[in-house]
Amino acid sequence: MFFSIIIPLYNRPQEIAELLGSLTRQTYSPFEVLVIEDGSTLDARQIVEGYKDRLNVHYYVKPNAGQGFARNFGFERASGDYFIIFDSDCLVPADYLTKVAAFLKTTWLDAYGGPDAAHETFTDIQQAISYAMTSPFTTGGIRGNRRHVGQFHPRSFNMGVSRKAWEQVGGFKLTRLGEDIEYSIRIQLSGFRIGLIPDAVVYHKRRTDFRQFYKQLHFFGRARINIYKHFRGELKLVHFFPAAFVLFLIALALVNLWKTMVDVAAVGQLAWVGNGLLCGYLVLLFIHAWARTKHIKVALLGVIASVIQLCAYGLGFMQDFFKRVVLKHG
C-alpha cells in the first residue's frame, strides 16, 4: 500500500521541520509527503526542500483558503492508495505507518483516526494541555478512545482516508469550524467503514501557552454548533457538559457572593455543597493527572488546562448556540 501524507501549513516553518524529521525515521517506506503552503507569509520552501534527499516530498504554494481546502488541494495531487492527514504540529513515531498498514491489511477501514499523546520533549504546559485533551474526566476523553460517544469521528490532526472514499465522497466542504467531523460524517453516510486505529498514535503539540489554548478550545465549542447546523443528530448530551460546567461556576460564584451578604443557613449549605463538588472534581483531576504524567507540576498545570478547556469550549458552545440556534443567525 502506498500512502500519501498531506500536511497543510500556515506560518509554521519550524513545526514542519520537526514533523518531516520524524517522517524520515519511518520503518515503512512506500509513501510520499505533500506539504501545502496555504498562503503563508513565513515561507517554508527551503526547509521542505532540505528534506528531498531523505523523503519523497512535494511542496506546493496556494492562496490562503483554510486548512480544509488546503487538504483538498493535496488530495487532488496525491498519487497514493490511501491519504493520511497530519497537522503541522505533530511528531510521528517511527513505526506509525507500519502499524497502520498492518491494521488495514487485517481490518479494512476507508477512514480512520488515531489517538494523540504527549512526547517527552514537550514543555510542561504542552504536556498539561495534552492531558486535558485526552483525560476521561474532561470532554477530551471522548476523542481518540475505544469508548467514545456514538459513531467515532476521526480528527484531522491524525486521520486517514482511502482513495476510493475520496473519489466517491469528495473532499472537505468546510475549511474550518468542525470540517473534519463534517467530512467523517459524510464518509460514514456514504456507506464506508470508519474506525479508530488505537496504535496509530501521534505526538500532538497543540498550543504552547494557555492563552492560545483558550482561543483554540473556544473555536472548538463554536465548531460543535456548526456541525449541528449540518447534521442535527450530531449534538449529544455530552457536548453540553462544558456549558453546564461554566454555568455551574457562575452559579457557585453568585451563591458565594450571596453568602457573604446574607446570614441564611440554606444559602451557606448550598455554598458548602457547591464548593465541595468543585474541590472534589479538581482533586480528582489532579490525582489522575499525577498518576498519568508522574509529575506534580504537570499535574497541577493539567488541572488548570482542564478548567480552561471546559470553560473555553463551553463559552464558545453557548455563544454560537444562542446566536445560531436560538436567534437563528447564520
C-alpha positions, 0 to 999 in steps of 0.5 A: 500500500502506498500512502500519501501524507498531506500536511497543510501549513500556515506560518509554521516553518519550524513545526514542519521541520520537526514533523518531516524529521520524524517522517524520515525515521519511518520503518515503512517506506512506500509513501510520499509527503505533500506539504501545502503552503496555504498562503503563508507569509513565513515561507517554508520552501527551503526547509521542505526542500532540505528534506528531498534527499531523505523523503519523497516530498512535494511542496506546493504554494496556494492562496490562503483558503483554510486548512480544509481546502488546503487538504483538498488541494493535496488530495487532488495531487496525491498519487497514493492508495490511501491519504493520511492527514497530519497537522503541522504540529505533530511528531510521528513515531517511527513505526506509525505507518507500519502499524497502520498498514498492518491494521488495514491489511487485517481490518479494512477501514476507508477512514480512520483516526488515531489517538494523540499523546504527549512526547517527552520533549514537550514543555510542561504546559504542552504536556498539561494541555495534552492531558486535558485533551485526552483525560476521561474526566474532561470532554477530551476523553471522548476523542481518540478512545475505544469508548467514545460517544456514538459513531467515532469521528476521526480528527484531522490532526491524525486521520486517514482516508482511502482513495476510493472514499475520496473519489466517491465522497469528495473532499472537505466542504468546510475549511474550518469550524468542525470540517473534519467531523463534517467530512467523517460524517459524510464518509460514514453516510456514504456507506464506508467503514470508519474506525479508530486505529488505537496504535496509530498514535501521534505526538500532538503539540497543540498550543504552547501557552494557555492563552492560545489554548483558550482561543483554540478550545473556544473555536472548538465549542463554536465548531460543535454548533456548526456541525449541528447546523449540518447534521442535527443528530450530531449534538449529544448530551455530552457536548453540553457538559462544558456549558453546564460546567461554566454555568455551574461556576457562575452559579457557585460564584453568585451563591458565594457572593450571596453568602457573604451578604446574607446570614441564611443557613440554606444559602451557606449549605448550598455554598458548602455543597457547591464548593465541595463538588468543585474541590472534589472534581479538581482533586480528582483531576489532579490525582489522575493527572499525577498518576498519568504524567508522574509529575506534580507540576504537570499535574497541577498545570493539567488541572488548570488546562482542564478548567480552561478547556471546559470553560473555553469550549463551553463559552464558545458552545453557548455563544454560537448556540444562542446566536445560531440556534436560538436567534437563528443567525447564520 
